[in-house]
Amino acid sequence: LIKTGYSECTRETMRNYISVVMRYFQNAGITKLEELNSSHVSAYLLTLRGHAKSTVRCELSRLRKFLSYLYLLGYSQSIVLVTYISENPAKRVY
């Protein structure tokens, strides 16, 4: 994140977010990043129900960045697609 020009505040927010997500996955029984799959990600996304759309968009953006980083580091053999489908197909967030 430093190399890509993110501010210290943004980096701190990402660290906090990743801590929350990792704690969720650990509580779900994930002990290794290699065990993480789309069903775990989907279950996490369900925890975002009821939040404001802007909050969900931010959370999804952070989750995509985190999963992309894990993929680039080789923790996953496949790309996990993170999709939030709203009631209105025109307002889908990918």
C-alpha positions as CSV (number, residue, x, y, z in Angstrom):
1,L,0.0,0.0,0.0
2,I,2.9,2.4,0.6
3,K,4.2,1.8,-2.9
4,T,0.9,2.6,-4.5
5,G,0.7,5.9,-2.7
6,Y,-2.0,5.3,-0.1
7,S,-2.0,7.6,2.9
8,E,-1.2,6.5,6.4
9,C,-4.9,6.9,7.3
10,T,-5.9,4.6,4.5
11,R,-3.3,2.0,5.4
12,E,-4.4,2.0,9.0
13,T,-8.0,1.6,7.9
14,M,-7.0,-1.4,5.7
15,R,-5.0,-3.0,8.6
16,N,-8.0,-2.6,10.9
17,Y,-10.4,-4.0,8.3
18,I,-8.1,-7.0,7.5
19,S,-7.9,-7.7,11.3
20,V,-11.7,-7.9,11.4
21,V,-12.0,-10.1,8.3
22,M,-9.3,-12.4,9.5
23,R,-10.9,-12.7,12.9
24,Y,-14.2,-13.6,11.2
25,F,-12.5,-16.3,9.1
26,Q,-10.6,-17.7,12.1
27,N,-13.9,-17.9,14.0
28,A,-15.3,-19.8,11.0
29,G,-12.6,-22.4,11.4
30,I,-10.2,-21.2,8.8
31,T,-6.7,-21.9,10.1
32,K,-4.7,-21.5,6.8
33,L,-5.3,-18.9,4.1
34,E,-5.2,-21.8,1.6
35,E,-8.5,-23.1,3.1
36,L,-10.3,-19.9,2.2
37,N,-12.9,-20.4,-0.5
38,S,-15.9,-18.7,-2.0
39,S,-18.4,-20.1,0.5
40,H,-16.4,-18.5,3.3
41,V,-16.4,-15.2,1.5
42,S,-20.1,-15.5,0.7
43,A,-20.9,-16.2,4.4
44,Y,-18.9,-13.1,5.4
45,L,-20.8,-11.0,2.8
46,L,-24.0,-12.0,4.5
47,T,-22.8,-10.3,7.7
48,L,-23.0,-7.0,5.8
49,R,-26.7,-7.2,5.4
50,G,-28.5,-4.2,6.8
51,H,-25.5,-1.9,6.5
52,A,-25.7,1.3,4.3
53,K,-24.9,0.7,0.6
54,S,-21.9,3.0,0.9
55,T,-20.6,0.9,3.8
56,V,-21.1,-2.3,1.9
57,R,-19.3,-0.9,-1.2
58,C,-16.3,0.2,0.9
59,E,-16.2,-3.2,2.7
60,L,-16.3,-5.0,-0.7
61,S,-13.6,-2.8,-2.1
62,R,-11.3,-3.6,0.8
63,L,-12.1,-7.3,0.6
64,R,-11.4,-7.4,-3.1
65,K,-8.0,-5.7,-2.5
66,F,-7.2,-8.1,0.2
67,L,-8.1,-11.2,-1.8
68,S,-6.3,-9.9,-4.8
69,Y,-3.2,-9.4,-2.7
70,L,-3.5,-13.0,-1.4
71,Y,-3.9,-14.2,-4.9
72,L,-0.8,-12.4,-6.0
73,L,1.2,-13.9,-3.1
74,G,0.1,-17.3,-4.2
75,Y,-2.2,-18.2,-1.4
76,S,-5.0,-19.2,-3.8
77,Q,-5.0,-21.3,-6.9
78,S,-8.1,-19.5,-8.3
79,I,-9.5,-16.0,-8.2
80,V,-12.3,-15.6,-5.8
81,L,-14.9,-13.3,-7.3
82,V,-16.6,-11.0,-4.8
83,T,-20.0,-9.9,-5.9
84,Y,-22.7,-8.1,-4.1
85,I,-26.0,-8.3,-5.9
86,S,-28.5,-5.6,-5.0
87,E,-32.2,-5.8,-5.7
88,N,-31.7,-3.5,-8.7
89,P,-29.4,-5.2,-11.3
90,A,-28.3,-1.7,-12.5
91,K,-26.7,-1.0,-9.1
92,R,-24.6,-4.2,-8.8
93,V,-21.2,-3.8,-7.2
94,Y,-18.4,-5.9,-8.4
